[in-house]
Amino acid sequence: MLTVRLPKDLESSLLELASKLGINKSKMVVEALQHYMEDKKDYLLASKIYKAQNKFYTHEEVLSELGL
């Protein structure tokens, strides 16, 4: 169990958006936190790889490598 205090304006926005989406605020916060943590893990992995290789990739190289 975790308790978090939100600024009033953020809590109001959260409640309004959750209501419009038809989900409760807890589910919305959990989903947001999951996405945030995935992004941070990706950043840490990318930083680790960069430090190990010390090589830059262009946007085009990344798209090509990913087949996009």
PQR file of N, CA, C, O and H, with PARSE charges and radii, in Angstrom:
ATOM      1  N   MET A   1       0.861  -1.181   0.000 -0.4000 1.5000
ATOM      2  CA  MET A   1       0.000   0.000   0.000 -0.0000 2.0000
ATOM      3  C   MET A   1       0.896   1.231   0.000  0.5500 1.7000
ATOM      4  O   MET A   1       1.907   1.281   0.701 -0.5500 1.4000
ATOM      5  N   LEU A   2       0.516   2.202  -0.784 -0.4000 1.5000
ATOM      6  CA  LEU A   2       1.272   3.438  -0.903 -0.0000 2.0000
ATOM      7  C   LEU A   2       0.302   4.598  -0.858  0.5500 1.7000
ATOM      8  O   LEU A   2      -0.747   4.567  -1.500 -0.5500 1.4000
ATOM      9  H   LEU A   2      -0.305   2.161  -1.353  0.4000 1.0000
ATOM     10  N   THR A   3       0.649   5.607  -0.112 -0.4000 1.5000
ATOM     11  CA  THR A   3      -0.155   6.822  -0.060 -0.0000 2.0000
ATOM     12  C   THR A   3       0.664   7.956  -0.651  0.5500 1.7000
ATOM     13  O   THR A   3       1.834   8.130  -0.312 -0.5500 1.4000
ATOM     14  H   THR A   3       1.502   5.632   0.410  0.4000 1.0000
ATOM     15  N   VAL A   4       0.045   8.725  -1.535 -0.4000 1.5000
ATOM     16  CA  VAL A   4       0.734   9.825  -2.199 -0.0000 2.0000
ATOM     17  C   VAL A   4      -0.123  11.073  -2.100  0.5500 1.7000
ATOM     18  O   VAL A   4      -1.331  11.023  -2.330 -0.5500 1.4000
ATOM     19  H   VAL A   4      -0.905   8.583  -1.810  0.4000 1.0000
ATOM     20  N   ARG A   5       0.494  12.181  -1.761 -0.4000 1.5000
ATOM     21  CA  ARG A   5      -0.204  13.467  -1.734 -0.0000 2.0000
ATOM     22  C   ARG A   5       0.049  14.178  -3.055  0.5500 1.7000
ATOM     23  O   ARG A   5       1.192  14.348  -3.478 -0.5500 1.4000
ATOM     24  H   ARG A   5       1.475  12.222  -1.574  0.4000 1.0000
ATOM     25  N   LEU A   6      -1.031  14.586  -3.692 -0.4000 1.5000
ATOM     26  CA  LEU A   6      -0.933  15.291  -4.959 -0.0000 2.0000
ATOM     27  C   LEU A   6      -1.316  16.749  -4.769  0.5500 1.7000
ATOM     28  O   LEU A   6      -2.169  17.065  -3.940 -0.5500 1.4000
ATOM     29  H   LEU A   6      -1.959  14.448  -3.348  0.4000 1.0000
ATOM     30  N   PRO A   7      -0.689  17.642  -5.532 -0.5600 1.5000
ATOM     31  CA  PRO A   7      -1.149  19.030  -5.526  0.2800 2.0000
ATOM     32  C   PRO A   7      -2.622  19.051  -5.965  0.5500 1.7000
ATOM     33  O   PRO A   7      -3.049  18.229  -6.775 -0.5500 1.4000
ATOM     34  N   LYS A   8      -3.375  19.988  -5.428 -0.4000 1.5000
ATOM     35  CA  LYS A   8      -4.816  20.069  -5.705 -0.0000 2.0000
ATOM     36  C   LYS A   8      -5.116  20.093  -7.201  0.5500 1.7000
ATOM     37  O   LYS A   8      -6.018  19.391  -7.659 -0.5500 1.4000
ATOM     38  H   LYS A   8      -3.028  20.656  -4.770  0.4000 1.0000
ATOM     39  N   ASP A   9      -4.368  20.895  -7.973 -0.4000 1.5000
ATOM     40  CA  ASP A   9      -4.648  20.997  -9.404 -0.0000 2.0000
ATOM     41  C   ASP A   9      -4.405  19.680 -10.135  0.5500 1.7000
ATOM     42  O   ASP A   9      -5.147  19.335 -11.054 -0.5500 1.4000
ATOM     43  H   ASP A   9      -3.636  21.466  -7.602  0.4000 1.0000
ATOM     44  N   LEU A  10      -3.371  18.943  -9.732 -0.4000 1.5000
ATOM     45  CA  LEU A  10      -3.084  17.657 -10.359 -0.0000 2.0000
ATOM     46  C   LEU A  10      -4.162  16.637  -9.991  0.5500 1.7000
ATOM     47  O   LEU A  10      -4.592  15.853 -10.836 -0.5500 1.4000
ATOM     48  H   LEU A  10      -2.769  19.223  -8.985  0.4000 1.0000
ATOM     49  N   GLU A  11      -4.590  16.649  -8.750 -0.4000 1.5000
ATOM     50  CA  GLU A  11      -5.644  15.730  -8.332 -0.0000 2.0000
ATOM     51  C   GLU A  11      -6.951  16.025  -9.066  0.5500 1.7000
ATOM     52  O   GLU A  11      -7.659  15.103  -9.471 -0.5500 1.4000
ATOM     53  H   GLU A  11      -4.241  17.286  -8.063  0.4000 1.0000
ATOM     54  N   SER A  12      -7.265  17.290  -9.234 -0.4000 1.5000
ATOM     55  CA  SER A  12      -8.478  17.665  -9.968 -0.0000 2.0000
ATOM     56  C   SER A  12      -8.408  17.186 -11.413  0.5500 1.7000
ATOM     57  O   SER A  12      -9.382  16.648 -11.940 -0.5500 1.4000
ATOM     58  H   SER A  12      -6.690  18.039  -8.905  0.4000 1.0000
ATOM     59  N   SER A  13      -7.271  17.378 -12.047 -0.4000 1.5000
ATOM     60  CA  SER A  13      -7.088  16.926 -13.427 -0.0000 2.0000
ATOM     61  C   SER A  13      -7.196  15.408 -13.514  0.5500 1.7000
ATOM     62  O   SER A  13      -7.801  14.872 -14.442 -0.5500 1.4000
ATOM     63  H   SER A  13      -6.480  17.815 -11.620  0.4000 1.0000
ATOM     64  N   LEU A  14      -6.612  14.727 -12.551 -0.4000 1.5000
ATOM     65  CA  LEU A  14      -6.668  13.271 -12.496 -0.0000 2.0000
ATOM     66  C   LEU A  14      -8.109  12.789 -12.384  0.5500 1.7000
ATOM     67  O   LEU A  14      -8.533  11.906 -13.130 -0.5500 1.4000
ATOM     68  H   LEU A  14      -6.121  15.162 -11.797  0.4000 1.0000
ATOM     69  N   LEU A  15      -8.856  13.364 -11.459 -0.4000 1.5000
ATOM     70  CA  LEU A  15     -10.252  12.972 -11.270 -0.0000 2.0000
ATOM     71  C   LEU A  15     -11.083  13.238 -12.524  0.5500 1.7000
ATOM     72  O   LEU A  15     -11.895  12.404 -12.924 -0.5500 1.4000
ATOM     73  H   LEU A  15      -8.512  14.081 -10.853  0.4000 1.0000
ATOM     74  N   GLU A  16     -10.879  14.392 -13.136 -0.4000 1.5000
ATOM     75  CA  GLU A  16     -11.639  14.758 -14.332 -0.0000 2.0000
ATOM     76  C   GLU A  16     -11.357  13.802 -15.485  0.5500 1.7000
ATOM     77  O   GLU A  16     -12.279  13.319 -16.142 -0.5500 1.4000
ATOM     78  H   GLU A  16     -10.219  15.069 -12.811  0.4000 1.0000
ATOM     79  N   LEU A  17     -10.077  13.534 -15.725 -0.4000 1.5000
ATOM     80  CA  LEU A  17      -9.716  12.651 -16.837 -0.0000 2.0000
ATOM     81  C   LEU A  17     -10.151  11.215 -16.569  0.5500 1.7000
ATOM     82  O   LEU A  17     -10.661  10.547 -17.468 -0.5500 1.4000
ATOM     83  H   LEU A  17      -9.328  13.927 -15.192  0.4000 1.0000
ATOM     84  N   ALA A  18      -9.956  10.737 -15.355 -0.4000 1.5000
ATOM     85  CA  ALA A  18     -10.379   9.375 -15.009 -0.0000 2.0000
ATOM     86  C   ALA A  18     -11.878   9.222 -15.223  0.5500 1.7000
ATOM     87  O   ALA A  18     -12.341   8.199 -15.730 -0.5500 1.4000
ATOM     88  H   ALA A  18      -9.541  11.280 -14.625  0.4000 1.0000
ATOM     89  N   SER A  19     -12.627  10.234 -14.837 -0.4000 1.5000
ATOM     90  CA  SER A  19     -14.081  10.205 -15.018 -0.0000 2.0000
ATOM     91  C   SER A  19     -14.442  10.139 -16.499  0.5500 1.7000
ATOM     92  O   SER A  19     -15.313   9.364 -16.893 -0.5500 1.4000
ATOM     93  H   SER A  19     -12.251  11.065 -14.425  0.4000 1.0000
ATOM     94  N   LYS A  20     -13.779  10.943 -17.313 -0.4000 1.5000
ATOM     95  CA  LYS A  20     -14.052  10.949 -18.752 -0.0000 2.0000
ATOM     96  C   LYS A  20     -13.698   9.611 -19.398  0.5500 1.7000
ATOM     97  O   LYS A  20     -14.347   9.178 -20.350 -0.5500 1.4000
ATOM     98  H   LYS A  20     -13.071  11.573 -16.992  0.4000 1.0000
ATOM     99  N   LEU A  21     -12.661   8.963 -18.869 -0.4000 1.5000
ATOM    100  CA  LEU A  21     -12.227   7.673 -19.418 -0.0000 2.0000
ATOM    101  C   LEU A  21     -13.006   6.496 -18.838  0.5500 1.7000
ATOM    102  O   LEU A  21     -12.923   5.377 -19.346 -0.5500 1.4000
ATOM    103  H   LEU A  21     -12.134   9.315 -18.095  0.4000 1.0000
ATOM    104  N   GLY A  22     -13.760   6.754 -17.777 -0.4000 1.5000
ATOM    105  CA  GLY A  22     -14.549   5.696 -17.148 -0.0000 2.0000
ATOM    106  C   GLY A  22     -13.726   4.721 -16.333  0.5500 1.7000
ATOM    107  O   GLY A  22     -14.088   3.551 -16.200 -0.5500 1.4000
ATOM    108  H   GLY A  22     -13.827   7.662 -17.365  0.4000 1.0000
ATOM    109  N   ILE A  23     -12.611   5.204 -15.782 -0.4000 1.5000
ATOM    110  CA  ILE A  23     -11.789   4.358 -14.908 -0.0000 2.0000
ATOM    111  C   ILE A  23     -11.586   5.089 -13.587  0.5500 1.7000
ATOM    112  O   ILE A  23     -11.789   6.300 -13.499 -0.5500 1.4000
ATOM    113  H   ILE A  23     -12.318   6.153 -15.890  0.4000 1.0000
ATOM    114  N   ASN A  24     -11.181   4.336 -12.556 -0.4000 1.5000
ATOM    115  CA  ASN A  24     -10.955   5.013 -11.279 -0.0000 2.0000
ATOM    116  C   ASN A  24      -9.543   5.596 -11.244  0.5500 1.7000
ATOM    117  O   ASN A  24      -8.668   5.203 -12.016 -0.5500 1.4000
ATOM    118  H   ASN A  24     -11.016   3.352 -12.628  0.4000 1.0000
ATOM    119  N   LYS A  25      -9.350   6.532 -10.338 -0.4000 1.5000
ATOM    120  CA  LYS A  25      -8.071   7.247 -10.304 -0.0000 2.0000
ATOM    121  C   LYS A  25      -6.908   6.334  -9.928  0.5500 1.7000
ATOM    122  O   LYS A  25      -5.782   6.561 -10.373 -0.5500 1.4000
ATOM    123  H   LYS A  25     -10.061   6.851  -9.711  0.4000 1.0000
ATOM    124  N   SER A  26      -7.158   5.309  -9.120 -0.4000 1.5000
ATOM    125  CA  SER A  26      -6.075   4.385  -8.759 -0.0000 2.0000
ATOM    126  C   SER A  26      -5.548   3.649  -9.979  0.5500 1.7000
ATOM    127  O   SER A  26      -4.338   3.516 -10.159 -0.5500 1.4000
ATOM    128  H   SER A  26      -8.072   5.125  -8.760  0.4000 1.0000
ATOM    129  N   LYS A  27      -6.471   3.165 -10.822 -0.4000 1.5000
ATOM    130  CA  LYS A  27      -6.047   2.464 -12.037 -0.0000 2.0000
ATOM    131  C   LYS A  27      -5.251   3.403 -12.938  0.5500 1.7000
ATOM    132  O   LYS A  27      -4.240   3.014 -13.522 -0.5500 1.4000
ATOM    133  H   LYS A  27      -7.454   3.273 -10.675  0.4000 1.0000
ATOM    134  N   MET A  28      -5.720   4.636 -13.041 -0.4000 1.5000
ATOM    135  CA  MET A  28      -5.029   5.601 -13.895 -0.0000 2.0000
ATOM    136  C   MET A  28      -3.611   5.889 -13.380  0.5500 1.7000
ATOM    137  O   MET A  28      -2.670   5.972 -14.169 -0.5500 1.4000
ATOM    138  H   MET A  28      -6.542   4.952 -12.567  0.4000 1.0000
ATOM    139  N   VAL A  29      -3.465   6.036 -12.086 -0.4000 1.5000
ATOM    140  CA  VAL A  29      -2.149   6.298 -11.499 -0.0000 2.0000
ATOM    141  C   VAL A  29      -1.232   5.095 -11.689  0.5500 1.7000
ATOM    142  O   VAL A  29      -0.052   5.260 -11.999 -0.5500 1.4000
ATOM    143  H   VAL A  29      -4.230   5.969 -11.445  0.4000 1.0000
ATOM    144  N   VAL A  30      -1.761   3.888 -11.506 -0.4000 1.5000
ATOM    145  CA  VAL A  30      -0.958   2.673 -11.697 -0.0000 2.0000
ATOM    146  C   VAL A  30      -0.461   2.598 -13.142  0.5500 1.7000
ATOM    147  O   VAL A  30       0.717   2.332 -13.381 -0.5500 1.4000
ATOM    148  H   VAL A  30      -2.720   3.754 -11.254  0.4000 1.0000
ATOM    149  N   GLU A  31      -1.355   2.832 -14.103 -0.4000 1.5000
ATOM    150  CA  GLU A  31      -0.952   2.793 -15.512 -0.0000 2.0000
ATOM    151  C   GLU A  31       0.101   3.849 -15.823  0.5500 1.7000
ATOM    152  O   GLU A  31       1.074   3.577 -16.527 -0.5500 1.4000
ATOM    153  H   GLU A  31      -2.312   3.049 -13.910  0.4000 1.0000
ATOM    154  N   ALA A  32      -0.096   5.048 -15.299 -0.4000 1.5000
ATOM    155  CA  ALA A  32       0.861   6.128 -15.540 -0.0000 2.0000
ATOM    156  C   ALA A  32       2.229   5.782 -14.942  0.5500 1.7000
ATOM    157  O   ALA A  32       3.264   6.022 -15.563 -0.5500 1.4000
ATOM    158  H   ALA A  32      -0.886   5.269 -14.727  0.4000 1.0000
ATOM    159  N   LEU A  33       2.222   5.222 -13.747 -0.4000 1.5000
ATOM    160  CA  LEU A  33       3.478   4.858 -13.089 -0.0000 2.0000
ATOM    161  C   LEU A  33       4.178   3.730 -13.842  0.5500 1.7000
ATOM    162  O   LEU A  33       5.404   3.726 -13.953 -0.5500 1.4000
ATOM    163  H   LEU A  33       1.381   5.027 -13.242  0.4000 1.0000
ATOM    164  N   GLN A  34       3.412   2.778 -14.357 -0.4000 1.5000
ATOM    165  CA  GLN A  34       4.008   1.696 -15.142 -0.0000 2.0000
ATOM    166  C   GLN A  34       4.693   2.247 -16.388  0.5500 1.7000
ATOM    167  O   GLN A  34       5.818   1.857 -16.698 -0.5500 1.4000
ATOM    168  H   GLN A  34       2.416   2.781 -14.267  0.4000 1.0000
ATOM    169  N   HIS A  35       4.024   3.149 -17.104 -0.4000 1.5000
ATOM    170  CA  HIS A  35       4.620   3.750 -18.299 -0.0000 2.0000
ATOM    171  C   HIS A  35       5.874   4.554 -17.943  0.5500 1.7000
ATOM    172  O   HIS A  35       6.888   4.474 -18.636 -0.5500 1.4000
ATOM    173  H   HIS A  35       3.110   3.465 -16.852  0.4000 1.0000
ATOM    174  N   TYR A  36       5.794   5.318 -16.869 -0.4000 1.5000
ATOM    175  CA  TYR A  36       6.931   6.130 -16.427 -0.0000 2.0000
ATOM    176  C   TYR A  36       8.133   5.237 -16.118  0.5500 1.7000
ATOM    177  O   TYR A  36       9.255   5.519 -16.539 -0.5500 1.4000
ATOM    178  H   TYR A  36       4.970   5.383 -16.306  0.4000 1.0000
ATOM    179  N   MET A  37       7.880   4.159 -15.379 -0.4000 1.5000
ATOM    180  CA  MET A  37       8.975   3.262 -15.003 -0.0000 2.0000
ATOM    181  C   MET A  37       9.566   2.559 -16.221  0.5500 1.7000
ATOM    182  O   MET A  37      10.781   2.373 -16.290 -0.5500 1.4000
ATOM    183  H   MET A  37       6.969   3.930 -15.038  0.4000 1.0000
ATOM    184  N   GLU A  38       8.734   2.167 -17.183 -0.4000 1.5000
ATOM    185  CA  GLU A  38       9.244   1.565 -18.418 -0.0000 2.0000
ATOM    186  C   GLU A  38      10.150   2.537 -19.153  0.5500 1.7000
ATOM    187  O   GLU A  38      11.211   2.151 -19.644 -0.5500 1.4000
ATOM    188  H   GLU A  38       7.747   2.318 -17.127  0.4000 1.0000
ATOM    189  N   ASP A  39       9.737   3.794 -19.229 -0.4000 1.5000
ATOM    190  CA  ASP A  39      10.560   4.818 -19.887 -0.0000 2.0000
ATOM    191  C   ASP A  39      11.896   4.986 -19.186  0.5500 1.7000
ATOM    192  O   ASP A  39      12.934   5.084 -19.840 -0.5500 1.4000
ATOM    193  H   ASP A  39       8.876   4.107 -18.829  0.4000 1.0000
ATOM    194  N   LYS A  40      11.880   5.021 -17.863 -0.4000 1.5000
ATOM    195  CA  LYS A  40      13.125   5.193 -17.108 -0.0000 2.0000
ATOM    196  C   LYS A  40      14.043   3.985 -17.265  0.5500 1.7000
ATOM    197  O   LYS A  40      15.259   4.141 -17.367 -0.5500 1.4000
ATOM    198  H   LYS A  40      11.036   4.942 -17.331  0.4000 1.0000
ATOM    199  N   LYS A  41      13.467   2.775 -17.287 -0.4000 1.5000
ATOM    200  CA  LYS A  41      14.277   1.572 -17.502 -0.0000 2.0000
ATOM    201  C   LYS A  41      14.915   1.601 -18.886  0.5500 1.7000
ATOM    202  O   LYS A  41      16.086   1.254 -19.045 -0.5500 1.4000
ATOM    203  H   LYS A  41      12.478   2.648 -17.205  0.4000 1.0000
ATOM    204  N   ASP A  42      14.132   2.022 -19.895 -0.4000 1.5000
ATOM    205  CA  ASP A  42      14.678   2.147 -21.255 -0.0000 2.0000
ATOM    206  C   ASP A  42      15.818   3.152 -21.290  0.5500 1.7000
ATOM    207  O   ASP A  42      16.842   2.919 -21.933 -0.5500 1.4000
ATOM    208  H   ASP A  42      13.181   2.304 -19.766  0.4000 1.0000
ATOM    209  N   TYR A  43      15.638   4.273 -20.595 -0.4000 1.5000
ATOM    210  CA  TYR A  43      16.683   5.298 -20.539 -0.0000 2.0000
ATOM    211  C   TYR A  43      17.959   4.738 -19.897  0.5500 1.7000
ATOM    212  O   TYR A  43      19.060   4.950 -20.404 -0.5500 1.4000
ATOM    213  H   TYR A  43      14.807   4.463 -20.073  0.4000 1.0000
ATOM    214  N   LEU A  44      17.799   4.024 -18.782 -0.4000 1.5000
ATOM    215  CA  LEU A  44      18.973   3.464 -18.101 -0.0000 2.0000
ATOM    216  C   LEU A  44      19.694   2.448 -18.992  0.5500 1.7000
ATOM    217  O   LEU A  44      20.924   2.419 -19.034 -0.5500 1.4000
ATOM    218  H   LEU A  44      16.904   3.851 -18.370  0.4000 1.0000
ATOM    219  N   LEU A  45      18.932   1.621 -19.699 -0.4000 1.5000
ATOM    220  CA  LEU A  45      19.536   0.651 -20.601 -0.0000 2.0000
ATOM    221  C   LEU A  45      20.265   1.356 -21.740  0.5500 1.7000
ATOM    222  O   LEU A  45      21.390   0.993 -22.083 -0.5500 1.4000
ATOM    223  H   LEU A  45      17.933   1.644 -19.665  0.4000 1.0000
ATOM    224  N   ALA A  46      19.624   2.359 -22.321 -0.4000 1.5000
ATOM    225  CA  ALA A  46      20.262   3.105 -23.412 -0.0000 2.0000
ATOM    226  C   ALA A  46      21.537   3.787 -22.931  0.5500 1.7000
ATOM    227  O   ALA A  46      22.539   3.808 -23.645 -0.5500 1.4000
ATOM    228  H   ALA A  46      18.710   2.654 -22.043  0.4000 1.0000
ATOM    229  N   SER A  47      21.502   4.344 -21.727 -0.4000 1.5000
ATOM    230  CA  SER A  47      22.691   5.003 -21.172 -0.0000 2.0000
ATOM    231  C   SER A  47      23.815   4.005 -20.957  0.5500 1.7000
ATOM    232  O   SER A  47      24.978   4.300 -21.229 -0.5500 1.4000
ATOM    233  H   SER A  47      20.688   4.327 -21.147  0.4000 1.0000
ATOM    234  N   LYS A  48      23.466   2.832 -20.471 -0.4000 1.5000
ATOM    235  CA  LYS A  48      24.468   1.786 -20.235 -0.0000 2.0000
ATOM    236  C   LYS A  48      25.117   1.359 -21.553  0.5500 1.7000
ATOM    237  O   LYS A  48      26.336   1.212 -21.631 -0.5500 1.4000
ATOM    238  H   LYS A  48      22.521   2.592 -20.250  0.4000 1.0000
ATOM    239  N   ILE A  49      24.297   1.162 -22.585 -0.4000 1.5000
ATOM    240  CA  ILE A  49      24.817   0.753 -23.886 -0.0000 2.0000
ATOM    241  C   ILE A  49      25.688   1.858 -24.483  0.5500 1.7000
ATOM    242  O   ILE A  49      26.752   1.588 -25.042 -0.5500 1.4000
ATOM    243  H   ILE A  49      23.306   1.282 -22.522  0.4000 1.0000
ATOM    244  N   TYR A  50      25.227   3.102 -24.360 -0.4000 1.5000
ATOM    245  CA  TYR A  50      26.004   4.219 -24.896 -0.0000 2.0000
ATOM    246  C   TYR A  50      27.379   4.286 -24.223  0.5500 1.7000
ATOM    247  O   TYR A  50      28.397   4.451 -24.895 -0.5500 1.4000
ATOM    248  H   TYR A  50      24.363   3.322 -23.906  0.4000 1.0000
ATOM    249  N   LYS A  51      27.400   4.157 -22.904 -0.4000 1.5000
ATOM    250  CA  LYS A  51      28.674   4.238 -22.182 -0.0000 2.0000
ATOM    251  C   LYS A  51      29.598   3.101 -22.577  0.5500 1.7000
ATOM    252  O   LYS A  51      30.814   3.277 -22.637 -0.5500 1.4000
ATOM    253  H   LYS A  51      26.573   4.022 -22.358  0.4000 1.0000
ATOM    254  N   ALA A  52      29.026   1.932 -22.848 -0.4000 1.5000
ATOM    255  CA  ALA A  52      29.844   0.779 -23.224 -0.0000 2.0000
ATOM    256  C   ALA A  52      30.377   0.913 -24.642  0.5500 1.7000
ATOM    257  O   ALA A  52      31.504   0.501 -24.919 -0.5500 1.4000
ATOM    258  H   ALA A  52      28.037   1.789 -22.799  0.4000 1.0000
ATOM    259  N   GLN A  53      29.579   1.487 -25.550 -0.4000 1.5000
ATOM    260  CA  GLN A  53      29.978   1.569 -26.952 -0.0000 2.0000
ATOM    261  C   GLN A  53      30.488   2.938 -27.355  0.5500 1.7000
ATOM    262  O   GLN A  53      31.302   3.061 -28.270 -0.5500 1.4000
ATOM    263  H   GLN A  53      28.664   1.822 -25.326  0.4000 1.0000
ATOM    264  N   ASN A  54      30.010   3.959 -26.677 -0.4000 1.5000
ATOM    265  CA  ASN A  54      30.382   5.338 -26.984 -0.0000 2.0000
ATOM    266  C   ASN A  54      30.193   5.651 -28.468  0.5500 1.7000
ATOM    267  O   ASN A  54      31.044   6.283 -29.094 -0.5500 1.4000
ATOM    268  H   ASN A  54      29.348   3.859 -25.934  0.4000 1.0000
ATOM    269  N   LYS A  55      29.053   5.193 -29.024 -0.4000 1.5000
ATOM    270  CA  LYS A  55      28.752   5.424 -30.437 -0.0000 2.0000
ATOM    271  C   LYS A  55      27.388   6.093 -30.550  0.5500 1.7000
ATOM    272  O   LYS A  55      26.450   5.748 -29.831 -0.5500 1.4000
ATOM    273  H   LYS A  55      28.362   4.680 -28.515  0.4000 1.0000
ATOM    274  N   PHE A  56      27.297   7.039 -31.450 -0.4000 1.5000
ATOM    275  CA  PHE A  56      26.032   7.708 -31.724 -0.0000 2.0000
ATOM    276  C   PHE A  56      25.360   7.050 -32.927  0.5500 1.7000
ATOM    277  O   PHE A  56      26.033   6.559 -33.834 -0.5500 1.4000
ATOM    278  H   PHE A  56      28.059   7.319 -32.033  0.4000 1.0000
ATOM    279  N   TYR A  57      24.028   7.047 -32.925 -0.4000 1.5000
ATOM    280  CA  TYR A  57      23.256   6.536 -34.046 -0.0000 2.0000
ATOM    281  C   TYR A  57      22.336   7.645 -34.539  0.5500 1.7000
ATOM    282  O   TYR A  57      21.748   8.384 -33.750 -0.5500 1.4000
ATOM    283  H   TYR A  57      23.482   7.446 -32.188  0.4000 1.0000
ATOM    284  N   THR A  58      22.226   7.745 -35.843 -0.4000 1.5000
ATOM    285  CA  THR A  58      21.300   8.729 -36.398 -0.0000 2.0000
ATOM    286  C   THR A  58      19.885   8.180 -36.299  0.5500 1.7000
ATOM    287  O   THR A  58      19.679   6.985 -36.092 -0.5500 1.4000
ATOM    288  H   THR A  58      22.703   7.145 -36.485  0.4000 1.0000
ATOM    289  N   HIS A  59      18.926   9.064 -36.450 -0.4000 1.5000
ATOM    290  CA  HIS A  59      17.527   8.660 -36.433 -0.0000 2.0000
ATOM    291  C   HIS A  59      17.261   7.628 -37.528  0.5500 1.7000
ATOM    292  O   HIS A  59      16.551   6.647 -37.307 -0.5500 1.4000
ATOM    293  H   HIS A  59      19.093  10.036 -36.618  0.4000 1.0000
ATOM    294  N   GLU A  60      17.822   7.852 -38.681 -0.4000 1.5000
ATOM    295  CA  GLU A  60      17.645   6.953 -39.812 -0.0000 2.0000
ATOM    296  C   GLU A  60      18.238   5.572 -39.527  0.5500 1.7000
ATOM    297  O   GLU A  60      17.653   4.557 -39.904 -0.5500 1.4000
ATOM    298  H   GLU A  60      18.399   8.649 -38.860  0.4000 1.0000
ATOM    299  N   GLU A  61      19.391   5.533 -38.869 -0.4000 1.5000
ATOM    300  CA  GLU A  61      20.002   4.245 -38.519 -0.0000 2.0000
ATOM    301  C   GLU A  61      19.130   3.454 -37.557  0.5500 1.7000
ATOM    302  O   GLU A  61      18.990   2.237 -37.685 -0.5500 1.4000
ATOM    303  H   GLU A  61      19.866   6.358 -38.563  0.4000 1.0000
ATOM    304  N   VAL A  62      18.555   4.148 -36.605 -0.4000 1.5000
ATOM    305  CA  VAL A  62      17.681   3.484 -35.627 -0.0000 2.0000
ATOM    306  C   VAL A  62      16.445   2.930 -36.323  0.5500 1.7000
ATOM    307  O   VAL A  62      16.067   1.782 -36.092 -0.5500 1.4000
ATOM    308  H   VAL A  62      18.669   5.136 -36.500  0.4000 1.0000
ATOM    309  N   LEU A  63      15.813   3.732 -37.171 -0.4000 1.5000
ATOM    310  CA  LEU A  63      14.633   3.277 -37.883 -0.0000 2.0000
ATOM    311  C   LEU A  63      14.962   2.065 -38.766  0.5500 1.7000
ATOM    312  O   LEU A  63      14.194   1.105 -38.826 -0.5500 1.4000
ATOM    313  H   LEU A  63      16.120   4.665 -37.359  0.4000 1.0000
ATOM    314  N   SER A  64      16.094   2.121 -39.440 -0.4000 1.5000
ATOM    315  CA  SER A  64      16.509   1.023 -40.303 -0.0000 2.0000
ATOM    316  C   SER A  64      16.749  -0.240 -39.480  0.5500 1.7000
ATOM    317  O   SER A  64      16.311  -1.325 -39.865 -0.5500 1.4000
ATOM    318  H   SER A  64      16.717   2.901 -39.392  0.4000 1.0000
ATOM    319  N   GLU A  65      17.425  -0.108 -38.378 -0.4000 1.5000
ATOM    320  CA  GLU A  65      17.729  -1.256 -37.510 -0.0000 2.0000
ATOM    321  C   GLU A  65      16.453  -1.898 -36.985  0.5500 1.7000
ATOM    322  O   GLU A  65      16.380  -3.118 -36.840 -0.5500 1.4000
ATOM    323  H   GLU A  65      17.780   0.773 -38.065  0.4000 1.0000
ATOM    324  N   LEU A  66      15.439  -1.070 -36.697 -0.4000 1.5000
ATOM    325  CA  LEU A  66      14.173  -1.573 -36.170 -0.0000 2.0000
ATOM    326  C   LEU A  66      13.210  -1.994 -37.274  0.5500 1.7000
ATOM    327  O   LEU A  66      12.115  -2.482 -36.996 -0.5500 1.4000
ATOM    328  H   LEU A  66      15.498  -0.079 -36.815  0.4000 1.0000
ATOM    329  N   GLY A  67      13.624  -1.803 -38.532 -0.4000 1.5000
ATOM    330  CA  GLY A  67      12.784  -2.176 -39.643 -0.0000 2.0000
ATOM    331  C   GLY A  67      11.561  -1.276 -39.816  0.5500 1.7000
ATOM    332  O   GLY A  67      10.511  -1.717 -40.285 -0.5500 1.4000
ATOM    333  H   GLY A  67      14.514  -1.406 -38.758  0.4000 1.0000
ATOM    334  N   LEU A  68      11.713  -0.018 -39.434 -0.4000 1.5000
ATOM    335  CA  LEU A  68      10.593   0.927 -39.536 -0.0000 2.0000
ATOM    336  C   LEU A  68      10.766   1.877 -40.701  0.5500 1.7000
ATOM    337  O   LEU A  68       9.914   2.736 -40.930 -0.5500 1.4000
ATOM    338  H   LEU A  68      12.565   0.340 -39.054  0.4000 1.0000
TER
END
